Amino acid sequence: MPFTRRLFLHSLAGTPGLLGLGSIASPSLFAQQAESRLPRGLPEEQGVDSRGLLALLDAVAAANLHLHSLMVVRHGRVVAQGWWAPYAPHLRHTMYSLSKSFCSTAVGLAAAENRLSLDDKVTSFFPNDLPEMVGPHLAGLQVRHLLMMGTGHPGDSLFGPGFTVAEKNWVRSVLARPLEHQPGTHFAYNNGATFLCSAIVQQATGQNLLDFLTPRLFAPLGIAGADWEQNPQGINHGAFGLRVRTEDIAKLGQLYLAQGTWDQKPVLSTDWVREATGKQIANAPPNDPVRQETSDWAQGYGYQFWRCRHGAFRGDGAFGQYCVVLPDRQTVLAITSETNDLQGVLNEVWKHLLPALAPQPLPANPESSGQLRERLAALSLPVPRGKPTSPRAPHIDRRVYAVADNDLGITRASFVLRDGRGRLSLESAGGDQGVDFGLGRWLAGDTKFSPIPLHLVSTLADRRHTTSAAAAWTNDETLVIDWRFTETAHGQRLTCTWEGEQVRIAFERSVTQLNPAAKDPRPVLVGS
């Protein structure tokens, strides 16, 4: 069976810190450009029925799809935008595999500068990292085969069997994987292929992806503050690890919708846009016509872009990060989320957004457009249900608990509760890893607590992370804290339960809430 992204995610369920390898490449030294915004417009003026957008919001809420942000662009103008608090416009968000479309764009730009060719042999870039025996499939592997996920590997060549957290040379590891098929003939979703694209750009240009893209893509589009995880060799992962803002996703989509032009200036060649977003290889399961008709993962694959139904194409990432482009309707949709139903999100888009797109401006609809503005402004993830205080609260304010030995290395826990807010401090040899929280409301803050255990989070463990948390007393002896790492897709719930003078603090990552089979391996902390 071909190695799909679903199998890739499943394979990592037991290794939640795997994608925390390496470090974050800080915003480029070249990245001093000012951030800019897309033009804004009213839905009906751009031929978008506000009622359809309201129906889309209703549908994703009813289906519990856990969106974090939504931006709709029509004819180059943003007609709807919303962030589910505590997520916000200024915050970057983990892209996961939506990073691949940015990596592909770097390859296209490098090719336009004659730094490389899509026909170049992959082996030519890494003469010192080749296996002892280079078979005919590896010898014939070209850059374009990497882009189309048609390397000939049976599955993922990066996180396959034998890959360990101690791996120092990812290039050598990927090139050592056997190619069972002739390149260009077999689709398999393959993070190693995209990583090699990143490594090739770095070999060909002398710059990593982030530095290479900054003056060529990010600066022209007004994208500021992007960062990208890099591996132990200093190579941006390419396949994942990029963080940008929701509007930056929309800008990439608008660039491709406009055939590579921005502000009437060429950024990408039209030939590149056509090839990258067109069908380069089939990815539909054989002898499964139903799936071919109903799945947006079976419409063909381009150069790190998926073909979709309805003439659309997209970049996307795990847990529902989307850049959807509908060329025939001059529409771009950017979404961030934490969902385990990626097809479900697209189904709701097709069902509700498509009928709302008219070929000409629509009559003004002040009632519906006003309702839409109000809905978008009031979006929020749910906060824990319960009371803002408890008879227990005065007895634990400023109380310090000695925590029994545990695998997390946490030695002390303490609480501060007052004025509608609180703080839980978790102390270890690394210092205070606690969180500030609002009682019945989201409260922004930061923490040194690593989000790596939350699942597939690309991050450094020794830096401060942007957070927001909300809490409530679900009964007199239980305080529940929902804690989001707001520049990732993920969060966790801490359930603090008192029995006499003892407190038990249980962790539950948000991925476990989506899928109980993905159990949180962290121990319950016991303090007294």
C-alpha positions as CSV (number, residue, x, y, z in Angstrom):
1,M,0.0,0.0,0.0
2,P,1.4,3.4,-0.9
3,F,2.7,5.4,2.1
4,T,0.2,8.2,2.5
5,R,0.3,11.3,4.7
6,R,-2.3,9.7,7.0
7,L,0.1,6.7,7.6
8,F,3.0,9.2,8.2
9,L,1.0,11.0,10.9
10,H,0.0,7.7,12.4
11,S,3.6,6.5,12.4
12,L,4.6,9.5,14.5
13,A,1.8,9.1,17.1
14,G,4.2,7.4,19.5
15,T,7.1,9.8,18.9
16,P,5.7,13.2,19.6
17,G,9.0,15.0,19.8
18,L,10.4,13.8,16.5
19,L,9.7,16.9,14.6
20,G,11.3,19.0,17.3
21,L,14.7,18.1,16.0
22,G,17.1,20.8,15.1
23,S,16.5,24.4,15.7
24,I,14.4,27.3,14.5
25,A,16.0,29.5,11.8
26,S,15.2,33.0,13.0
27,P,13.6,35.5,10.7
28,S,16.2,36.2,8.0
29,L,18.9,38.8,8.4
30,F,17.5,40.1,5.2
31,A,14.0,40.2,6.6
32,Q,13.8,43.9,7.5
33,Q,11.0,44.6,5.0
34,A,7.7,46.0,6.3
35,E,4.7,43.9,6.5
36,S,1.9,44.9,4.1
37,R,-1.8,43.9,3.8
38,L,-3.9,42.8,1.0
39,P,-6.6,45.2,-0.1
40,R,-10.0,44.8,1.6
41,G,-13.5,44.7,0.1
42,L,-17.1,44.0,0.9
43,P,-18.4,40.5,0.1
44,E,-21.3,41.5,-2.2
45,E,-19.2,44.0,-4.0
46,Q,-16.8,41.2,-5.0
47,G,-19.7,38.8,-5.9
48,V,-19.7,36.9,-2.6
49,D,-22.9,36.2,-0.9
50,S,-22.5,36.9,2.9
51,R,-25.1,34.3,3.6
52,G,-22.9,31.6,2.1
53,L,-20.0,32.6,4.4
54,L,-22.3,32.6,7.4
55,A,-23.4,29.1,6.4
56,L,-19.8,28.0,6.2
57,L,-19.1,29.3,9.7
58,D,-22.2,27.5,10.9
59,A,-21.1,24.3,9.2
60,V,-17.5,24.2,10.6
61,A,-18.9,24.9,14.1
62,A,-21.5,22.1,13.8
63,A,-18.9,19.7,12.6
64,N,-16.5,20.6,15.4
65,L,-13.7,21.2,12.9
66,H,-11.5,23.3,15.3
67,L,-10.6,26.1,12.9
68,H,-8.2,28.8,14.1
69,S,-8.4,31.3,11.3
70,L,-10.2,31.9,8.0
71,M,-9.5,34.4,5.2
72,V,-11.4,34.6,1.9
73,V,-9.9,36.6,-0.9
74,R,-12.0,37.4,-4.1
75,H,-10.6,39.3,-7.0
76,G,-7.5,40.1,-4.9
77,R,-9.5,41.7,-2.0
78,V,-10.0,40.2,1.4
79,V,-13.8,39.9,1.8
80,A,-13.9,37.9,5.1
81,Q,-11.4,37.2,7.8
82,G,-11.7,35.8,11.3
83,W,-9.6,34.3,14.0
84,W,-10.9,32.0,16.7
85,A,-9.6,33.6,20.0
86,P,-7.0,33.2,21.3
87,Y,-5.5,33.0,17.8
88,A,-5.0,36.4,16.3
89,P,-4.0,38.2,13.1
90,H,-0.5,39.1,14.3
91,L,0.4,35.6,15.3
92,R,2.3,33.2,13.1
93,H,1.0,29.6,12.9
94,T,2.7,26.3,12.3
95,M,2.2,25.3,8.6
96,Y,3.2,21.7,8.8
97,S,3.2,20.4,5.2
98,L,1.8,23.7,3.8
99,S,5.5,24.5,4.1
100,K,6.1,22.3,1.0
101,S,4.4,24.8,-1.3
102,F,6.8,27.5,-0.1
103,C,9.7,25.1,-0.6
104,S,8.5,24.3,-4.1
105,T,8.3,28.1,-4.8
106,A,12.0,28.4,-3.9
107,V,12.9,25.7,-6.4
108,G,11.0,27.6,-9.1
109,L,12.8,30.8,-8.2
110,A,16.2,29.1,-8.2
111,A,15.4,27.5,-11.6
112,A,14.4,30.9,-13.0
113,E,17.8,32.2,-12.0
114,N,19.5,29.2,-13.7
115,R,20.9,28.1,-10.3
116,L,19.4,24.6,-11.1
117,S,17.2,22.8,-13.6
118,L,14.3,20.5,-12.9
119,D,16.1,18.0,-15.1
120,D,19.3,18.0,-12.9
121,K,20.2,14.7,-11.4
122,V,19.8,14.7,-7.6
123,T,23.1,12.8,-7.2
124,S,25.0,15.7,-8.8
125,F,24.3,17.9,-5.8
126,F,25.5,15.5,-3.1
127,P,28.6,13.6,-4.4
128,N,29.9,13.0,-0.9
129,D,26.6,11.7,0.5
130,L,25.8,8.9,-2.0
131,P,25.6,5.2,-1.0
132,E,28.4,2.9,-2.0
133,M,26.2,1.4,-4.8
134,V,24.1,3.9,-6.8
135,G,21.4,1.9,-8.6
136,P,19.8,3.0,-11.9
137,H,16.8,4.5,-10.2
138,L,18.8,6.7,-7.9
139,A,21.1,7.6,-10.8
140,G,18.1,8.7,-12.9
141,L,16.4,10.6,-10.1
142,Q,15.8,14.3,-11.1
143,V,14.7,17.4,-9.2
144,R,11.3,17.3,-10.9
145,H,10.7,13.8,-9.4
146,L,11.3,15.1,-6.0
147,L,8.8,17.9,-6.6
148,M,6.0,15.6,-7.8
149,M,6.5,13.0,-5.0
150,G,7.5,10.5,-7.7
151,T,10.9,9.5,-6.4
152,G,10.3,5.8,-6.6
153,H,10.4,5.3,-2.9
154,P,7.6,3.0,-1.5
155,G,6.9,5.5,1.3
156,D,8.4,8.3,3.3
157,S,12.2,8.3,2.9
158,L,12.8,10.7,5.8
159,F,10.9,9.2,8.7
160,G,11.0,5.6,7.7
161,P,12.4,2.6,9.5
162,G,15.8,3.2,11.0
163,F,15.6,6.9,11.3
164,T,16.5,8.0,14.8
165,V,16.6,11.3,16.7
166,A,20.4,10.9,16.6
167,E,20.5,11.2,12.8
168,K,23.1,13.8,11.9
169,N,23.1,13.7,8.1
170,W,19.6,13.7,6.7
171,V,20.7,13.9,3.1
172,R,22.8,10.7,3.4
173,S,19.9,9.0,5.2
174,V,17.4,9.8,2.5
175,L,19.7,8.9,-0.4
176,A,20.4,5.5,1.2
177,R,16.7,4.5,1.1
178,P,16.0,2.0,-1.7
179,L,14.0,3.2,-4.7
180,E,11.7,0.4,-5.7
181,H,10.1,2.1,-8.7
182,Q,11.3,4.0,-11.7
183,P,11.3,7.7,-10.8
184,G,8.2,9.5,-12.1
185,T,6.0,6.5,-12.2
186,H,4.8,6.0,-8.6
187,F,3.3,8.6,-6.2
188,A,4.2,8.3,-2.6
189,Y,3.8,11.1,-0.1
190,N,7.4,11.7,0.9
191,N,8.9,14.2,3.3
192,G,12.4,13.2,2.3
193,A,11.7,14.3,-1.3
194,T,10.8,17.8,-0.1
195,F,13.7,17.9,2.3
196,L,16.1,17.1,-0.6
197,C,14.5,20.0,-2.5
198,S,15.5,22.3,0.4
199,A,19.0,20.8,0.5
200,I,19.4,21.3,-3.2
201,V,18.3,25.0,-3.1
202,Q,20.9,25.4,-0.4
203,Q,23.6,23.6,-2.4
204,A,22.8,25.6,-5.5
205,T,22.5,29.0,-4.0
206,G,24.6,29.0,-0.9
207,Q,21.5,30.1,1.1
208,N,18.9,28.2,3.1
209,L,15.3,28.4,2.1
210,L,14.5,31.2,4.5
211,D,17.3,33.5,3.4
212,F,16.8,32.7,-0.3
213,L,13.1,33.3,-0.2
214,T,13.2,36.5,1.8
215,P,14.2,39.0,-0.9
216,R,12.6,37.1,-3.8
217,L,9.2,36.1,-2.3
218,F,8.6,37.4,1.2
219,A,9.8,41.0,0.6
220,P,7.8,41.6,-2.6
221,L,4.7,40.1,-0.9
222,G,5.1,42.0,2.3
223,I,5.6,38.8,4.4
224,A,7.5,39.7,7.6
225,G,8.7,37.6,10.5
226,A,8.6,34.1,9.0
227,D,10.8,31.5,10.6
228,W,11.6,27.9,9.6
229,E,12.9,25.0,11.5
230,Q,16.3,23.6,10.4
231,N,17.9,20.2,10.9
232,P,21.3,19.5,12.6
233,Q,23.0,20.3,9.3
234,G,21.5,23.8,9.2
235,I,19.1,22.9,6.3
236,N,15.6,24.2,6.6
237,H,13.3,21.2,6.7
238,G,11.4,22.2,3.7
239,A,8.7,19.7,4.1
240,F,7.5,21.3,7.4
241,G,8.6,23.7,10.1
242,L,7.6,27.0,8.5
243,R,5.6,29.5,10.5
244,V,3.8,32.5,8.9
245,R,0.6,34.4,9.4
246,T,-2.8,33.6,7.9
247,E,-2.6,36.5,5.6
248,D,0.8,35.3,4.3
249,I,-0.9,32.0,3.3
250,A,-3.5,34.0,1.4
251,K,-0.7,36.1,-0.3
252,L,1.0,32.9,-1.6
253,G,-2.4,31.8,-3.0
254,Q,-3.0,35.1,-4.6
255,L,0.4,35.1,-6.2
256,Y,-0.3,31.8,-7.8
257,L,-3.8,32.8,-8.8
258,A,-2.3,35.9,-10.5
259,Q,0.0,33.6,-12.6
260,G,3.1,34.7,-10.6
261,T,2.6,38.5,-10.7
262,W,2.4,40.8,-7.7
263,D,1.6,44.5,-7.9
264,Q,1.9,44.1,-11.7
265,K,5.5,42.8,-11.4
266,P,6.6,39.3,-12.1
267,V,7.7,37.2,-9.2
268,L,7.3,33.7,-10.6
269,S,7.2,32.7,-14.3
270,T,3.8,31.7,-15.7
271,D,5.3,28.5,-16.9
272,W,6.3,27.6,-13.4
273,V,2.9,28.4,-12.0
274,R,1.2,26.3,-14.7
275,E,3.5,23.3,-14.1
276,A,3.6,23.5,-10.3
277,T,-0.2,23.7,-9.9
278,G,-1.0,21.2,-12.7
279,K,-1.3,17.5,-12.5
280,Q,2.2,16.0,-12.8
281,I,1.5,12.6,-11.4
282,A,-1.6,10.5,-10.6
283,N,-2.3,9.8,-7.0
284,A,-5.7,8.1,-7.0
285,P,-6.0,4.6,-5.7
286,P,-6.3,2.2,-8.6
287,N,-9.7,0.6,-9.1
288,D,-11.5,2.9,-6.7
289,P,-13.7,5.2,-8.8
290,V,-15.7,6.3,-5.7
291,R,-12.7,7.7,-4.0
292,Q,-11.5,9.4,-7.2
293,E,-14.8,11.2,-7.4
294,T,-15.1,12.2,-3.8
295,S,-11.6,12.7,-2.4
296,D,-9.5,15.8,-2.8
297,W,-6.5,13.5,-2.2
298,A,-7.0,11.6,-5.5
299,Q,-7.1,14.4,-8.1
300,G,-3.5,14.4,-9.0
301,Y,-0.3,16.1,-7.6
302,G,1.8,18.9,-9.0
303,Y,5.0,20.3,-7.6
304,Q,4.2,20.2,-3.9
305,F,0.6,21.3,-4.7
306,W,-2.5,19.1,-4.6
307,R,-5.1,19.1,-7.3
308,C,-8.6,19.4,-6.0
309,R,-12.1,18.9,-7.3
310,H,-13.9,21.8,-8.8
311,G,-10.8,22.9,-10.8
312,A,-9.0,24.0,-7.7
313,F,-5.5,23.4,-6.3
314,R,-4.1,23.8,-2.9
315,G,-1.2,23.5,-0.5
316,D,-2.0,22.0,2.8
317,G,-0.6,20.7,6.0
318,A,-1.4,18.4,8.8
319,F,-4.2,19.2,11.2
320,G,-5.8,21.5,8.6
321,Q,-3.6,24.2,7.3
322,Y,-4.8,25.2,3.8
323,C,-4.1,27.5,0.9
324,V,-6.9,26.8,-1.5
325,V,-7.0,28.5,-4.9
326,L,-10.0,28.5,-7.3
327,P,-8.7,30.0,-10.5
328,D,-12.1,29.8,-12.4
329,R,-13.7,31.8,-9.5
330,Q,-10.8,34.1,-8.8
331,T,-10.9,33.1,-5.1
332,V,-8.3,32.2,-2.5
333,L,-9.0,30.6,0.8
334,A,-6.5,30.5,3.7
335,I,-7.3,28.4,6.8
336,T,-5.4,27.3,9.9
337,S,-6.8,24.8,12.3
338,E,-6.3,21.7,14.5
339,T,-8.6,19.1,12.9
340,N,-8.4,15.4,12.2
341,D,-10.9,15.7,9.4
342,L,-9.1,17.4,6.6
343,Q,-11.5,16.2,3.9
344,G,-14.4,17.4,6.1
345,V,-13.1,21.0,6.0
346,L,-12.9,21.0,2.2
347,N,-16.3,19.4,1.9
348,E,-17.8,22.3,3.8
349,V,-16.0,24.8,1.6
350,W,-17.3,23.2,-1.5
351,K,-20.8,22.9,-0.1
352,H,-21.1,26.5,1.2
353,L,-18.5,28.7,-0.4
354,L,-18.8,27.7,-4.0
355,P,-22.5,28.5,-4.3
356,A,-21.8,31.9,-2.7
357,L,-19.4,32.9,-5.5
358,A,-21.2,34.9,-8.3
359,P,-19.6,35.9,-11.6
360,Q,-20.6,39.6,-11.0
361,P,-21.2,41.9,-8.1
362,L,-24.3,41.2,-6.0
363,P,-26.8,43.7,-4.5
364,A,-25.8,45.0,-1.1
365,N,-27.1,42.9,1.8
366,P,-26.6,45.1,4.9
367,E,-28.3,42.6,7.2
368,S,-26.3,39.5,6.2
369,S,-23.0,41.4,5.8
370,G,-23.5,43.0,9.2
371,Q,-24.2,39.6,10.8
372,L,-21.1,38.3,9.1
373,R,-18.9,41.0,10.5
374,E,-20.3,40.4,14.0
375,R,-19.7,36.7,13.7
376,L,-16.2,37.0,12.5
377,A,-15.3,39.5,15.2
378,A,-16.7,37.2,18.0
379,L,-15.1,33.9,17.0
380,S,-13.5,32.0,19.9
381,L,-12.4,28.6,20.9
382,P,-14.5,27.4,23.8
383,V,-13.1,28.1,27.3
384,P,-13.6,25.5,30.0
385,R,-17.1,25.4,31.5
386,G,-17.5,26.0,35.2
387,K,-17.2,28.6,38.0
388,P,-14.6,31.4,38.3
389,T,-13.9,30.4,41.9
390,S,-14.2,27.7,44.5
391,P,-14.1,27.3,48.3
392,R,-10.7,25.6,47.7
393,A,-9.2,28.7,45.9
394,P,-8.2,30.8,49.0
395,H,-6.4,27.8,50.5
396,I,-4.1,27.2,47.4
397,D,-3.3,30.8,46.6
398,R,0.5,31.1,46.8
399,R,0.7,27.5,48.1
400,V,3.8,25.7,47.0
401,Y,3.6,21.9,46.5
402,A,6.6,19.6,46.4
403,V,6.1,17.3,43.4
404,A,7.0,13.6,43.6
405,D,9.7,12.3,41.3
406,N,8.5,12.3,37.6
407,D,9.9,11.9,34.1
408,L,9.3,15.6,33.4
409,G,11.7,16.7,36.0
410,I,9.2,19.0,37.6
411,T,10.0,19.4,41.3
412,R,7.6,22.1,42.5
413,A,4.1,23.4,41.6
414,S,2.4,26.5,42.9
415,F,-0.7,28.5,42.2
416,V,-1.7,32.2,42.4
417,L,-5.4,33.0,42.1
418,R,-6.8,36.5,42.2
419,D,-8.6,39.2,40.3
420,G,-10.1,36.9,37.7
421,R,-6.8,35.4,36.7
422,G,-4.2,33.0,37.9
423,R,-0.9,31.4,37.4
424,L,0.3,27.8,37.6
425,S,4.1,27.6,38.1
426,L,5.8,24.3,37.3
427,E,9.4,24.4,38.4
428,S,12.3,22.2,37.2
429,A,16.0,22.5,36.8
430,G,15.3,24.6,33.7
431,G,13.3,27.2,35.7
432,D,9.7,28.1,35.9
433,Q,7.7,26.5,33.1
434,G,4.3,27.8,34.2
435,V,1.4,29.6,32.5
436,D,-0.8,32.6,33.2
437,F,-4.6,31.9,32.7
438,G,-7.8,33.8,32.8
439,L,-10.8,32.5,34.7
440,G,-13.5,32.2,32.2
441,R,-11.6,34.0,29.5
442,W,-8.4,33.7,27.4
443,L,-5.3,35.4,28.8
444,A,-2.2,35.8,26.7
445,G,1.2,35.2,28.0
446,D,4.4,33.2,27.3
447,T,6.1,30.2,28.8
448,K,9.3,28.2,28.7
449,F,7.3,25.0,28.9
450,S,8.2,23.1,25.7
451,P,5.3,22.3,23.3
452,I,7.3,19.4,21.8
453,P,5.2,16.8,23.7
454,L,2.0,18.1,22.2
455,H,2.6,16.3,18.8
456,L,4.5,17.2,15.7
457,V,5.5,20.7,16.9
458,S,8.5,22.2,15.3
459,T,10.2,24.2,17.9
460,L,13.1,24.8,20.2
461,A,12.9,23.6,23.7
462,D,14.9,26.4,25.3
463,R,13.0,29.5,24.1
464,R,9.9,31.2,25.3
465,H,6.6,30.4,23.5
466,T,3.5,32.5,23.0
467,T,0.6,31.1,24.9
468,S,-2.9,31.8,25.9
469,A,-4.9,30.0,28.6
470,A,-8.3,29.9,30.2
471,A,-9.5,28.1,33.2
472,A,-12.6,27.2,35.3
473,W,-13.5,25.3,38.4
474,T,-15.6,22.3,37.2
475,N,-16.4,21.5,40.8
476,D,-15.1,22.6,44.2
477,E,-12.0,20.4,44.0
478,T,-11.1,20.5,40.3
479,L,-9.5,23.4,38.3
480,V,-9.3,22.8,34.5
481,I,-6.8,24.9,32.5
482,D,-6.9,24.9,28.7
483,W,-3.5,26.1,27.5
484,R,-2.9,26.9,23.8
485,F,0.5,27.4,22.2
486,T,-0.8,30.1,19.9
487,E,2.0,30.0,17.3
488,T,1.4,26.2,16.8
489,A,-1.8,24.3,16.0
490,H,-1.9,22.7,19.5
491,G,-2.5,23.0,23.1
492,Q,-3.1,20.9,26.2
493,R,-5.6,20.6,29.1
494,L,-4.3,20.5,32.7
495,T,-6.7,19.0,35.2
496,C,-5.8,19.9,38.7
497,T,-7.6,17.9,41.4
498,W,-7.3,18.3,45.1
499,E,-7.8,15.5,47.7
500,G,-7.1,16.9,51.2
501,E,-3.6,18.5,51.1
502,Q,-2.6,16.7,47.9
503,V,-3.0,17.9,44.3
504,R,-2.8,15.8,41.2
505,I,-2.1,17.5,37.9
506,A,-2.9,15.5,34.8
507,F,-1.9,16.5,31.2
508,E,-4.0,15.9,28.1
509,R,-2.7,17.2,24.8
510,S,-5.2,18.5,22.3
511,V,-4.3,15.8,19.8
512,T,-5.5,13.3,22.4
513,Q,-8.8,15.1,22.7
514,L,-9.1,14.7,18.9
515,N,-8.1,11.1,18.9
516,P,-8.2,9.2,22.3
517,A,-6.0,6.5,20.8
518,A,-3.1,9.0,20.6
519,K,-2.7,8.8,24.4
520,D,-0.7,11.5,26.2
521,P,2.4,9.7,27.6
522,R,3.2,12.2,30.3
523,P,2.8,11.2,33.9
524,V,0.3,12.7,36.4
525,L,2.1,15.1,38.8
526,V,1.5,14.5,42.5
527,G,2.2,17.4,44.8
528,S,1.9,17.7,48.6
